[in-house]
Amino acid sequence: MKRKKRLRRKEYLALERKKKNRQNKALTGLFLALVFGGTAATFLAPKREFSDRENRALQQFPKLSTAAVLDGSFESDYETYLSDQFPARDGWIRIKTEAELATGKDEIKNIYFAKDDYLIESHEGSFTTDTAEKNIQYLTTFLKSQENRFETGRITAMIVPNAVEVLKEKLPKYAPDSGESEYLSRIRAALPTNMWFDAASVLEAHKEETIYYRTDHHWTTLGAWYVYQAWAEQNGFSPAPLSDYTIEDLTTDFKGTIESKVGVEVVPDTIQSFVKKDLPSYTLDYNNGQKTSEDLYDRSYLETKDKYSVFFGGNQPVIRASVKNGSDRKLLVIKDSYAHCFLPFTFEDYSEVDFIDIRYFNESLKNYLEKSDYTDLLFLYNASGFAEDVSLAKLNS
């Protein structure tokens, strides 16, 4: 009897081993099918050049060369290519994020799931790179070179802090310091005297209000308005109170760049326009005559994912605003997209406002300035955008 039981036990264990081996083979096969099938599908599927959801160009198959292989750039670009072109990429991003949130994580892809439904980028490491340090030098050299061109007090550098710095109270407990405040202090110390504008203190005073979007990296029009008020007063103007503006909700369904990175359902944002009730007429000239417009809002973008481009139709190399207000002051703004909801306020006080996005501007900035008669200069960037921008060497070209 005991011998029969032992035989049955051995037979049972042998069957279990066979079953386990079949399961392991099936799982291995499924894993390999997903890996190689996904890779094969990546090559066979039509290639996408642009992601509307992420509002960025997608990596195409990198050019193979000995130099690219040896310096590692081919391998890096190839890995990005597989990720960017993976079939049903957006769905996989959402599934991955939801799975990580289910485990209790509150930071995914350097994005904090913060209080009050805010998604806040950590910008980890952005402020200590070689690029971040070089950009301080580029800006300092440029502003010093302009000191003799403009009257004292007519040059301003405004580096706007990001939500991770101003909305610290909303971050998860024990979130590390971003290093942004210390970086802004280094910029301020490097610049010529009286050129720095402290946007941080203005925003800090209004941090309980909606001065940053919950789903996007930009500040809101309200945040920009508060900073404009303080900056205009510093420049000798008397800015109008908020009651002098007509405030319109351009959209209540804005899901910005941060939402695109995590892919889960979020509470959408509202984009607002602030239009002064007696604002004089103006004309916009895009890219030296490419097109003209009498409305800074391109409402066609409200039907797209990239709703923030409702301001001026998104990033442009150069736009000139000619305003019929009788002012003898002309302003040049060198900026990133943080300036887009700030710029309309300047139409109250300057008869001409030109704004250049150095990332897309391929002329010589030095020659451009030589031909101009600007009375004021404003450099306006957000902190992480400034630290990460690889095109700022063009400031001194």
C-alpha contacts under 8 A as a table, 3 or more apart, distances in Angstrom:
res1	aa1	res2	aa2	distance
1	M	4	K	5.15
1	M	5	K	6.34
2	K	5	K	5.05
2	K	6	R	6.23
3	R	6	R	5.08
3	R	7	L	6.22
4	K	7	L	5.05
4	K	8	R	6.11
5	K	8	R	5.03
5	K	9	R	6.01
6	R	9	R	4.92
6	R	10	K	6.14
7	L	10	K	5.08
7	L	11	E	6.09
8	R	11	E	4.99
8	R	12	Y	5.99
9	R	12	Y	5.01
9	R	13	L	6.16
10	K	13	L	5.12
10	K	14	A	6.01
11	E	14	A	5.03
11	E	15	L	6.13
12	Y	15	L	5.12
12	Y	16	E	6.17
13	L	16	E	4.95
13	L	17	R	6.09
14	A	17	R	5.10
14	A	18	K	6.24
15	L	18	K	5.06
15	L	19	K	6.08
16	E	19	K	4.93
16	E	20	K	5.98
17	R	20	K	5.02
17	R	21	N	6.00
18	K	21	N	5.03
18	K	22	R	6.16
19	K	22	R	5.10
19	K	23	Q	6.21
20	K	23	Q	4.98
20	K	24	N	6.07
21	N	24	N	5.02
21	N	25	K	6.04
22	R	25	K	5.06
22	R	26	A	6.04
23	Q	26	A	5.00
23	Q	27	L	6.08
24	N	27	L	5.09
24	N	28	T	5.95
25	K	28	T	5.01
25	K	29	G	5.88
26	A	29	G	4.98
26	A	30	L	6.02
27	L	30	L	4.97
27	L	31	F	6.03
28	T	31	F	5.02
28	T	32	L	6.06
29	G	32	L	5.09
29	G	33	A	5.89
30	L	33	A	4.95
30	L	34	L	6.09
31	F	34	L	5.14
31	F	35	V	6.17
32	L	35	V	5.02
32	L	36	F	5.76
32	L	37	G	7.50
33	A	36	F	5.37
33	A	37	G	4.94
33	A	38	G	7.44
34	L	37	G	5.09
34	L	38	G	5.35
35	V	38	G	5.26
35	V	39	T	6.13
36	F	39	T	4.93
36	F	40	A	5.91
37	G	40	A	4.99
37	G	41	A	5.90
38	G	41	A	4.97
38	G	42	T	6.05
38	G	86	F	6.93
38	G	87	P	7.27
39	T	42	T	4.97
39	T	43	F	6.53
39	T	82	L	7.12
39	T	86	F	7.44
40	A	43	F	5.22
40	A	44	L	6.17
41	A	44	L	4.95
41	A	45	A	5.61
41	A	86	F	7.56
41	A	87	P	6.81
42	T	45	A	5.50
42	T	82	L	6.74
42	T	85	Q	5.82
42	T	86	F	5.18
42	T	87	P	6.12
43	F	46	P	7.95
45	A	87	P	7.29
47	K	60	Q	7.72
47	K	85	Q	6.53
48	R	51	S	7.31
48	R	58	L	6.84
48	R	85	Q	6.81
49	E	57	A	5.84
49	E	58	L	5.26
49	E	59	Q	7.37
49	E	60	Q	7.16
50	F	55	N	7.24
50	F	56	R	5.83
50	F	57	A	4.33
50	F	58	L	5.25
51	S	54	E	5.32
51	S	55	N	5.51
51	S	56	R	5.62
51	S	57	A	6.29
51	S	58	L	6.53
52	D	55	N	4.82
52	D	56	R	7.12
52	D	305	K	6.23
52	D	306	D	7.24
53	R	260	S	5.85
53	R	305	K	6.07
53	R	306	D	7.78
54	E	257	T	6.23
54	E	260	S	5.12
54	E	261	K	6.85
55	N	257	T	7.31
55	N	305	K	7.78
55	N	306	D	6.55
58	L	81	Y	7.57
58	L	84	D	5.84
58	L	85	Q	7.51
59	Q	62	P	7.84
59	Q	77	D	7.24
59	Q	80	T	6.31
59	Q	81	Y	4.89
59	Q	84	D	6.14
59	Q	85	Q	7.59
60	Q	81	Y	5.77
61	F	77	D	7.76
61	F	78	Y	6.58
61	F	81	Y	6.00
62	P	74	F	6.31
62	P	77	D	6.07
62	P	78	Y	6.15
62	P	81	Y	7.64
63	K	74	F	7.31
64	L	68	A	6.64
64	L	69	V	7.30
64	L	74	F	6.65
65	S	68	A	5.20
65	S	69	V	6.29
65	S	74	F	7.90
66	T	69	V	5.20
66	T	70	L	6.13
67	A	70	L	5.15
67	A	71	D	6.13
68	A	71	D	5.41
68	A	72	G	6.03
68	A	73	S	5.17
68	A	74	F	4.96
69	V	72	G	5.23
69	V	73	S	6.45
69	V	74	F	5.27
69	V	75	E	6.72
70	L	73	S	7.89
71	D	74	F	7.82
72	G	75	E	5.45
72	G	76	S	6.32
73	S	76	S	5.08
73	S	77	D	5.98
74	F	77	D	5.17
74	F	78	Y	5.87
75	E	78	Y	5.05
75	E	79	E	6.17
76	S	79	E	5.26
76	S	80	T	6.39
77	D	80	T	5.02
77	D	81	Y	6.01
78	Y	81	Y	4.85
78	Y	82	L	6.30
79	E	82	L	5.28
79	E	83	S	6.39
80	T	83	S	5.07
80	T	84	D	5.94
81	Y	84	D	5.16
81	Y	85	Q	5.91
82	L	85	Q	5.42
82	L	86	F	5.76
83	S	86	F	5.37
83	S	89	R	7.71
84	D	89	R	7.21
85	Q	89	R	7.24
86	F	89	R	5.37
88	A	91	G	5.47
88	A	92	W	6.50
89	R	92	W	5.25
89	R	93	I	6.25
90	D	93	I	5.15
90	D	94	R	6.41
90	D	263	G	6.85
91	G	94	R	5.18
91	G	95	I	6.29
91	G	263	G	7.81
92	W	95	I	5.05
92	W	96	K	6.03
93	I	96	K	5.22
93	I	97	T	6.17
93	I	261	K	7.84
93	I	262	V	6.54
93	I	263	G	6.01
94	R	97	T	5.21
94	R	98	E	6.15
94	R	262	V	6.42
94	R	263	G	4.62
94	R	264	V	5.42
95	I	98	E	5.22
95	I	99	A	6.12
96	K	99	A	5.16
96	K	100	E	6.28
97	T	100	E	5.18
97	T	101	L	6.16
97	T	108	I	7.22
97	T	262	V	6.07
97	T	263	G	7.25
97	T	264	V	7.08
98	E	101	L	5.09
98	E	102	A	6.14
98	E	264	V	7.09
99	A	102	A	5.13
99	A	103	T	6.74
100	E	103	T	5.30
100	E	104	G	6.97
100	E	105	K	5.94
100	E	108	I	7.66
101	L	104	G	5.24
101	L	105	K	5.11
101	L	106	D	6.75
102	A	105	K	7.35
105	K	108	I	7.23
106	D	112	Y	5.78
106	D	113	F	5.23
106	D	114	A	7.53
106	D	172	P	7.04
107	E	110	N	6.03
107	E	111	I	5.26
107	E	112	Y	4.38
107	E	113	F	6.10
108	I	111	I	5.21
108	I	112	Y	6.64
108	I	113	F	7.98
108	I	262	V	7.58
109	K	261	K	7.72
109	K	262	V	7.71
110	N	121	E	5.93
110	N	122	S	5.39
110	N	123	H	6.87
110	N	124	E	6.92
111	I	119	L	6.35
111	I	120	I	5.50
111	I	121	E	4.38
111	I	122	S	5.81
111	I	258	I	7.66
112	Y	118	Y	7.97
112	Y	119	L	5.65
112	Y	120	I	5.10
112	Y	121	E	6.17
112	Y	122	S	6.82
112	Y	171	L	6.78
112	Y	172	P	7.23
113	F	117	D	7.19
113	F	118	Y	6.33
113	F	119	L	5.09
113	F	120	I	6.82
113	F	171	L	7.70
113	F	172	P	7.63
114	A	117	D	6.26
114	A	118	Y	5.06
114	A	119	L	5.88
114	A	120	I	6.69
114	A	170	K	5.46
114	A	171	L	4.99
114	A	172	P	6.00
115	K	118	Y	5.89
115	K	170	K	4.84
115	K	171	L	6.63
115	K	172	P	7.63
116	D	170	K	7.47
117	D	214	R	6.58
117	D	266	V	7.36
117	D	267	V	6.79
118	Y	170	K	7.79
118	Y	213	Y	7.78
118	Y	214	R	4.32
118	Y	215	T	6.55
119	L	214	R	5.62
119	L	215	T	5.57
119	L	216	D	7.64
119	L	258	I	6.71
119	L	259	E	7.36
120	I	163	A	6.48
120	I	164	V	6.02
120	I	171	L	7.78
120	I	214	R	7.45
120	I	215	T	7.84
120	I	217	H	7.62
120	I	258	I	7.67
121	E	163	A	7.76
121	E	164	V	6.45
121	E	217	H	7.48
121	E	258	I	7.41
122	S	164	V	6.08
122	S	178	S	6.34
123	H	126	S	5.56
123	H	127	F	7.98
123	H	164	V	8.00
123	H	178	S	6.65
123	H	384	S	6.80
124	E	127	F	7.83
124	E	178	S	6.09
125	G	128	T	5.85
125	G	129	T	6.96
125	G	178	S	7.77
126	S	129	T	6.20
126	S	132	A	7.08
126	S	384	S	6.51
126	S	387	A	6.28
126	S	388	E	6.46
127	F	132	A	5.68
127	F	133	E	7.93
127	F	179	G	6.43
127	F	180	E	6.41
127	F	183	Y	6.14
127	F	384	S	7.28
127	F	387	A	5.92
128	T	132	A	6.25
128	T	133	E	7.15
129	T	132	A	5.16
129	T	133	E	6.53
130	D	133	E	5.19
130	D	134	K	6.08
131	T	134	K	5.09
131	T	135	N	6.06
131	T	387	A	6.61
131	T	388	E	6.42
131	T	389	D	7.48
131	T	390	V	6.74
132	A	135	N	5.30
132	A	136	I	6.76
132	A	386	F	7.40
132	A	387	A	4.19
132	A	388	E	6.16
133	E	136	I	5.40
133	E	137	Q	6.82
133	E	387	A	7.64
134	K	137	Q	5.08
134	K	138	Y	6.21
135	N	138	Y	4.91
135	N	139	L	6.09
135	N	386	F	7.23
135	N	387	A	6.63
135	N	389	D	7.75
135	N	392	L	6.28
135	N	393	A	7.45
136	I	139	L	5.32
136	I	140	T	6.08
136	I	187	I	5.87
136	I	190	A	7.31
137	Q	140	T	5.13
137	Q	141	T	6.03
137	Q	190	A	7.93
138	Y	141	T	5.30
138	Y	142	F	6.17
138	Y	392	L	6.53
138	Y	393	A	5.91
138	Y	395	L	6.80
138	Y	396	N	7.15
139	L	142	F	5.12
139	L	143	L	6.13
139	L	191	L	7.96
139	L	392	L	7.62
139	L	395	L	7.21
140	T	143	L	5.33
140	T	144	K	6.11
140	T	190	A	6.52
140	T	191	L	5.31
140	T	192	P	7.29
141	T	144	K	5.28
141	T	145	S	6.23
141	T	396	N	7.53
142	F	145	S	5.14
142	F	146	Q	6.62
142	F	395	L	6.18
142	F	396	N	5.86
143	L	146	Q	5.18
143	L	147	E	6.59
143	L	155	I	7.76
143	L	191	L	7.66
143	L	192	P	7.53
144	K	147	E	5.38
144	K	192	P	6.66
145	S	148	N	7.33
146	Q	149	R	5.21
146	Q	150	F	6.63
147	E	150	F	5.83
147	E	151	E	7.54
147	E	152	T	7.65
147	E	155	I	7.86
148	N	151	E	7.38
150	F	154	R	6.08
150	F	155	I	7.00
150	F	375	T	6.26
150	F	376	D	6.72
150	F	377	L	7.91
151	E	154	R	5.60
151	E	155	I	7.96
151	E	375	T	7.61
152	T	155	I	7.36
153	G	156	T	7.50
153	G	194	N	6.81
153	G	195	M	7.01
153	G	235	N	7.48
154	R	235	N	7.38
154	R	375	T	6.99
154	R	376	D	4.82
154	R	377	L	6.27
155	I	195	M	5.81
155	I	376	D	5.99
155	I	377	L	4.78
155	I	378	L	5.96
156	T	195	M	4.71
156	T	196	W	5.83
156	T	197	F	6.37
156	T	377	L	6.30
156	T	378	L	4.85
156	T	379	F	6.23
157	A	195	M	5.80
157	A	196	W	5.02
157	A	197	F	6.02
157	A	378	L	5.96
157	A	379	F	4.76
157	A	380	L	6.34
158	M	196	W	6.38
158	M	197	F	5.21
158	M	198	D	7.03
158	M	199	A	6.68
158	M	378	L	7.29
158	M	379	F	5.93
158	M	380	L	4.88
158	M	381	Y	6.61
159	I	184	L	7.49
159	I	197	F	7.83
159	I	199	A	7.20
159	I	379	F	7.82
159	I	380	L	5.86
159	I	381	Y	5.01
159	I	382	N	5.28
159	I	383	A	5.54
159	I	386	F	7.61
160	V	199	A	5.77
160	V	200	A	6.61
160	V	380	L	7.46
160	V	381	Y	6.18
160	V	382	N	4.48
160	V	383	A	5.62
161	P	165	E	6.28
161	P	166	V	6.87
161	P	180	E	7.43
161	P	181	S	7.87
161	P	199	A	7.36
161	P	200	A	5.96
161	P	382	N	6.02
161	P	383	A	5.26
161	P	384	S	7.95
162	N	165	E	5.66
162	N	166	V	6.61
162	N	217	H	7.49
162	N	218	H	7.85
162	N	219	W	7.83
162	N	382	N	6.62
162	N	383	A	6.30
162	N	384	S	7.15
163	A	166	V	5.13
163	A	167	L	5.27
163	A	168	K	7.63
163	A	212	Y	6.50
163	A	217	H	7.61
163	A	219	W	7.89
164	V	167	L	5.71
164	V	168	K	5.88
164	V	171	L	7.67
164	V	178	S	7.18
165	E	168	K	5.69
165	E	178	S	7.24
165	E	180	E	6.60
165	E	181	S	6.96
166	V	200	A	7.33
166	V	203	L	7.06
166	V	204	E	5.93
166	V	207	K	6.75
167	L	170	K	5.68
167	L	171	L	7.28
167	L	207	K	6.59
168	K	171	L	5.41
171	L	175	A	6.47
172	P	175	A	5.67
177	D	180	E	7.94
178	S	181	S	7.86
179	G	182	E	5.52
179	G	183	Y	6.30
180	E	183	Y	5.01
180	E	184	L	6.20
180	E	383	A	7.25
180	E	384	S	7.91
181	S	184	L	5.16
181	S	185	S	6.29
182	E	185	S	5.05
182	E	186	R	6.40
183	Y	186	R	5.08
183	Y	187	I	6.43
184	L	187	I	5.11
184	L	188	R	6.20
184	L	383	A	7.43
185	S	188	R	5.06
185	S	189	A	6.16
186	R	189	A	5.16
186	R	190	A	6.26
187	I	190	A	5.21
187	I	191	L	6.40
188	R	191	L	5.51
188	R	196	W	6.07
191	L	195	M	6.81
191	L	196	W	7.17
192	P	195	M	6.12
193	T	196	W	7.62
197	F	231	W	7.38
198	D	201	S	6.01
198	D	202	V	7.22
199	A	202	V	5.28
199	A	203	L	6.32
199	A	227	V	6.17
200	A	203	L	5.28
200	A	204	E	5.97
201	S	204	E	5.00
201	S	205	A	6.35
202	V	205	A	5.40
202	V	206	H	6.96
202	V	226	Y	7.00
202	V	227	V	6.13
202	V	230	A	7.53
203	L	206	H	5.21
203	L	207	K	5.99
203	L	211	I	7.46
203	L	223	G	6.78
203	L	226	Y	7.43
203	L	227	V	7.14
204	E	207	K	5.13
206	H	209	E	5.61
206	H	211	I	7.33
206	H	223	G	7.98
207	K	210	T	7.33
207	K	211	I	6.73
210	T	213	Y	7.11
210	T	220	T	7.15
210	T	222	L	7.22
210	T	223	G	7.37
211	I	219	W	5.69
211	I	220	T	5.11
211	I	221	T	7.45
211	I	222	L	5.77
211	I	223	G	4.18
211	I	224	A	7.72
212	Y	216	D	7.90
212	Y	217	H	7.59
212	Y	218	H	6.27
212	Y	219	W	4.11
212	Y	220	T	5.04
212	Y	223	G	6.88
213	Y	216	D	5.34
213	Y	217	H	6.88
213	Y	218	H	6.39
213	Y	219	W	6.07
213	Y	220	T	5.99
213	Y	269	D	6.32
214	R	267	V	7.93
214	R	268	P	7.70
214	R	269	D	6.53
215	T	254	F	7.95
215	T	255	K	5.63
215	T	256	G	5.04
215	T	257	T	6.86
215	T	258	I	5.42
215	T	259	E	5.23
215	T	266	V	7.62
215	T	267	V	7.96
215	T	268	P	7.02
215	T	269	D	6.83
216	D	255	K	6.92
216	D	256	G	4.16
216	D	257	T	5.05
216	D	258	I	5.06
216	D	259	E	6.85
217	H	256	G	7.44
217	H	257	T	6.69
217	H	258	I	6.55
218	H	338	Y	6.05
219	W	223	G	5.93
219	W	224	A	6.80
219	W	338	Y	6.95
220	T	223	G	5.18
220	T	224	A	6.35
220	T	271	I	7.29
220	T	272	Q	7.85
220	T	341	C	7.44
221	T	224	A	5.01
221	T	225	W	6.03
221	T	271	I	7.57
221	T	272	Q	6.33
221	T	273	S	6.86
221	T	274	F	7.31
221	T	341	C	5.39
221	T	342	F	6.98
222	L	225	W	5.00
222	L	226	Y	6.40
223	G	226	Y	5.36
223	G	227	V	6.52
224	A	227	V	5.21
224	A	228	Y	6.03
224	A	341	C	6.52
224	A	342	F	5.17
225	W	228	Y	4.97
225	W	229	Q	6.18
225	W	342	F	6.64
225	W	345	F	7.41
226	Y	229	Q	5.26
226	Y	230	A	6.73
227	V	230	A	5.33
227	V	231	W	6.13
228	Y	231	W	5.00
228	Y	232	A	5.79
228	Y	342	F	6.84
228	Y	345	F	7.05
229	Q	232	A	5.34
229	Q	233	E	6.32
229	Q	239	P	5.86
230	A	233	E	5.30
230	A	234	Q	6.32
231	W	234	Q	5.07
231	W	235	N	6.34
232	A	235	N	4.99
232	A	236	G	6.45
232	A	237	F	5.27
232	A	238	S	6.97
232	A	239	P	6.40
233	E	236	G	5.19
233	E	237	F	5.05
233	E	238	S	5.94
233	E	239	P	6.87
234	Q	237	F	7.44
237	F	349	D	7.26
240	A	244	D	6.28
241	P	244	D	5.70
241	P	245	Y	7.71
242	L	245	Y	5.57
243	S	246	T	7.76
244	D	276	K	5.87
244	D	277	K	5.98
245	Y	274	F	5.79
245	Y	275	V	5.22
245	Y	276	K	4.24
245	Y	277	K	5.47
246	T	273	S	7.95
246	T	274	F	5.76
246	T	275	V	5.20
246	T	276	K	6.20
246	T	277	K	6.19
247	I	272	Q	6.62
247	I	273	S	5.67
247	I	274	F	4.71
247	I	275	V	6.52
248	E	272	Q	5.46
248	E	273	S	5.27
248	E	274	F	6.73
249	D	252	T	6.74
249	D	270	T	6.53
249	D	271	I	5.97
249	D	272	Q	4.53
249	D	273	S	6.62
250	L	270	T	7.34
250	L	271	I	5.54
250	L	272	Q	5.37
250	L	273	S	6.62
250	L	302	L	7.67
251	T	254	F	6.50
251	T	270	T	5.52
251	T	271	I	5.48
251	T	272	Q	7.30
251	T	302	L	6.86
252	T	268	P	6.80
252	T	269	D	5.82
252	T	270	T	4.14
252	T	271	I	6.61
253	D	268	P	5.12
253	D	269	D	5.89
253	D	270	T	6.33
254	F	268	P	5.27
254	F	269	D	4.80
254	F	270	T	5.98
254	F	271	I	6.92
254	F	305	K	7.80
254	F	307	K	6.37
254	F	308	Y	7.89
255	K	259	E	6.03
255	K	260	S	7.57
255	K	266	V	7.83
255	K	268	P	5.35
255	K	269	D	6.30
255	K	305	K	7.44
256	G	259	E	5.53
256	G	260	S	6.54
256	G	305	K	7.94
256	G	306	D	7.37
256	G	307	K	7.90
256	G	308	Y	7.72
257	T	260	S	5.10
257	T	261	K	6.73
258	I	261	K	5.29
258	I	262	V	6.91
259	E	262	V	5.46
259	E	263	G	5.85
259	E	264	V	7.15
259	E	266	V	7.35
260	S	263	G	5.28
271	I	308	Y	7.57
273	S	341	C	7.90
275	V	279	L	7.24
275	V	344	P	7.98
276	K	279	L	5.06
279	L	347	F	7.69
279	L	348	E	6.62
280	P	323	V	6.70
280	P	324	K	5.79
280	P	325	N	5.89
280	P	348	E	7.62
281	S	294	E	7.81
281	S	323	V	6.08
281	S	324	K	5.82
281	S	325	N	7.97
282	Y	294	E	6.11
282	Y	321	A	6.50
282	Y	322	S	5.42
282	Y	323	V	4.28
282	Y	324	K	6.18
283	T	292	T	6.93
283	T	293	S	5.86
283	T	294	E	4.76
283	T	295	D	7.64
283	T	321	A	5.63
283	T	322	S	5.31
283	T	323	V	6.69
284	L	292	T	5.37
284	L	293	S	5.08
284	L	294	E	6.02
284	L	295	D	7.59
284	L	296	L	7.41
284	L	319	I	6.61
284	L	320	R	5.60
284	L	321	A	4.57
284	L	322	S	6.55
285	D	288	N	6.42
285	D	289	G	5.86
285	D	290	Q	7.41
285	D	291	K	6.10
285	D	292	T	4.59
285	D	293	S	6.79
285	D	319	I	5.57
285	D	320	R	5.06
285	D	321	A	6.48
286	Y	289	G	5.88
286	Y	290	Q	5.54
286	Y	291	K	5.30
286	Y	292	T	5.99
286	Y	316	Q	7.57
286	Y	318	V	6.35
286	Y	319	I	4.64
286	Y	320	R	6.65
287	N	290	Q	5.40
287	N	291	K	7.45
287	N	316	Q	7.31
287	N	317	P	6.35
287	N	318	V	5.05
287	N	319	I	5.79
288	N	318	V	7.44
288	N	319	I	7.55
289	G	292	T	6.88
293	S	296	L	7.24
295	D	298	D	7.41
296	L	311	F	6.15
296	L	312	F	5.00
296	L	313	G	7.95
297	Y	310	V	5.22
297	Y	311	F	5.07
297	Y	312	F	5.67
297	Y	313	G	7.13
298	D	301	Y	6.25
298	D	309	S	7.39
298	D	310	V	4.68
298	D	311	F	6.37
298	D	312	F	6.12
298	D	313	G	5.35
299	R	302	L	5.39
299	R	303	E	7.79
299	R	310	V	5.46
300	S	303	E	5.87
300	S	304	T	7.57
300	S	310	V	7.26
301	Y	304	T	5.16
301	Y	305	K	7.69
301	Y	306	D	6.39
301	Y	307	K	5.18
301	Y	308	Y	7.61
301	Y	309	S	6.06
301	Y	310	V	5.29
301	Y	313	G	7.33
302	L	305	K	7.65
302	L	306	D	7.51
302	L	307	K	4.84
302	L	308	Y	7.98
302	L	310	V	6.44
303	E	307	K	7.24
304	T	307	K	5.94
306	D	309	S	5.92
307	K	310	V	5.74
308	Y	311	F	6.40
308	Y	314	G	7.30
309	S	312	F	6.60
309	S	313	G	4.83
309	S	314	G	4.04
309	S	315	N	7.61
310	V	313	G	5.42
310	V	314	G	6.83
311	F	314	G	6.12
311	F	340	H	5.96
311	F	341	C	6.85
312	F	315	N	7.56
312	F	340	H	7.32
313	G	316	Q	7.89
314	G	337	S	7.70
315	N	336	D	7.91
315	N	337	S	6.64
315	N	357	D	7.18
316	Q	319	I	6.98
316	Q	356	I	7.61
316	Q	357	D	6.46
316	Q	360	Y	6.95
317	P	356	I	5.66
317	P	357	D	5.04
317	P	358	I	6.88
317	P	359	R	7.48
317	P	360	Y	4.81
317	P	361	F	4.68
317	P	362	N	7.96
318	V	354	D	7.09
318	V	355	F	5.63
318	V	356	I	4.50
318	V	357	D	6.41
318	V	361	F	6.97
319	I	354	D	5.69
319	I	355	F	5.48
319	I	356	I	6.78
320	R	352	E	7.09
320	R	353	V	5.94
320	R	354	D	4.32
320	R	355	F	6.58
321	A	352	E	5.57
321	A	353	V	5.04
321	A	354	D	6.02
322	S	351	S	5.97
322	S	352	E	4.73
322	S	353	V	6.73
323	V	347	F	6.46
323	V	350	Y	7.16
323	V	351	S	4.66
323	V	352	E	5.86
323	V	353	V	7.98
324	K	351	S	6.16
325	N	348	E	7.31
325	N	349	D	7.54
325	N	350	Y	7.42
325	N	351	S	5.85
326	G	351	S	6.41
327	S	349	D	6.59
327	S	350	Y	5.60
327	S	351	S	5.08
328	D	350	Y	7.17
328	D	351	S	6.54
329	R	349	D	7.64
329	R	350	Y	5.20
329	R	351	S	6.20
329	R	352	E	7.25
329	R	374	Y	7.24
329	R	375	T	5.57
329	R	376	D	7.18
330	K	350	Y	5.44
330	K	351	S	5.94
330	K	352	E	4.77
330	K	353	V	5.99
330	K	373	D	7.45
330	K	374	Y	4.82
330	K	375	T	5.19
330	K	376	D	6.15
331	L	350	Y	6.54
331	L	352	E	6.19
331	L	353	V	4.79
331	L	354	D	6.30
331	L	374	Y	5.71
331	L	375	T	6.20
331	L	376	D	4.73
331	L	377	L	5.74
331	L	378	L	7.36
332	L	353	V	5.90
332	L	354	D	4.87
332	L	355	F	5.79
332	L	356	I	7.72
332	L	374	Y	6.48
332	L	376	D	6.35
332	L	377	L	4.95
332	L	378	L	6.24
333	V	353	V	7.35
333	V	354	D	6.12
333	V	355	F	4.53
333	V	356	I	6.24
333	V	377	L	6.02
333	V	378	L	4.75
333	V	379	F	5.73
333	V	380	L	6.94
334	I	355	F	5.75
334	I	356	I	4.89
334	I	357	D	6.04
334	I	358	I	6.87
334	I	377	L	7.97
334	I	378	L	6.39
334	I	379	F	4.85
334	I	380	L	6.23
335	K	338	Y	7.44
335	K	339	A	6.10
335	K	355	F	6.87
335	K	356	I	6.20
335	K	357	D	5.38
335	K	358	I	7.24
335	K	379	F	5.92
335	K	380	L	4.75
335	K	381	Y	5.48
336	D	339	A	6.08
336	D	340	H	7.93
336	D	357	D	5.89
336	D	358	I	7.98
336	D	380	L	6.83
336	D	381	Y	5.33
336	D	382	N	7.40
336	D	385	G	7.63
337	S	340	H	5.40
337	S	381	Y	7.68
338	Y	341	C	7.02
338	Y	342	F	7.48
338	Y	380	L	7.48
338	Y	381	Y	6.22
338	Y	382	N	6.20
339	A	342	F	4.96
339	A	343	L	5.83
339	A	380	L	6.34
339	A	381	Y	7.13
340	H	343	L	5.62
340	H	344	P	7.69
341	C	344	P	6.53
342	F	345	F	5.95
342	F	346	T	7.47
343	L	346	T	5.40
343	L	347	F	7.30
344	P	347	F	5.49
344	P	348	E	7.98
345	F	348	E	6.06
346	T	349	D	5.64
346	T	350	Y	6.28
346	T	353	V	7.43
347	F	350	Y	5.65
347	F	351	S	7.09
347	F	352	E	7.78
347	F	353	V	7.20
350	Y	353	V	6.42
356	I	361	F	6.86
357	D	360	Y	5.81
357	D	361	F	6.02
358	I	361	F	4.79
358	I	362	N	7.70
358	I	391	S	6.87
358	I	392	L	6.98
358	I	394	K	6.98
358	I	395	L	7.36
359	R	389	D	7.95
359	R	391	S	5.58
359	R	392	L	7.56
363	E	367	N	7.94
363	E	368	Y	7.41
364	S	367	N	5.31
364	S	368	Y	6.20
364	S	394	K	7.76
364	S	397	S	5.53
365	L	368	Y	4.92
365	L	369	L	6.18
365	L	394	K	7.31
365	L	395	L	6.42
365	L	396	N	7.08
365	L	397	S	6.05
366	K	369	L	5.32
366	K	370	E	6.29
366	K	395	L	7.97
366	K	396	N	6.84
366	K	397	S	6.16
367	N	370	E	4.99
367	N	371	K	6.57
368	Y	371	K	5.54
368	Y	372	S	6.67
369	L	372	S	5.08
369	L	373	D	7.88
374	Y	377	L	7.38
381	Y	385	G	6.64
381	Y	386	F	5.91
382	N	385	G	5.31
382	N	386	F	6.02
383	A	386	F	5.18
383	A	387	A	6.23
384	S	387	A	5.01
384	S	388	E	6.07
385	G	388	E	5.27
385	G	389	D	5.85
386	F	389	D	5.40
389	D	392	L	6.32
390	V	393	A	7.44
391	S	394	K	5.96
392	L	395	L	5.54
393	A	396	N	6.10
393	A	397	S	7.18
394	K	397	S	4.90
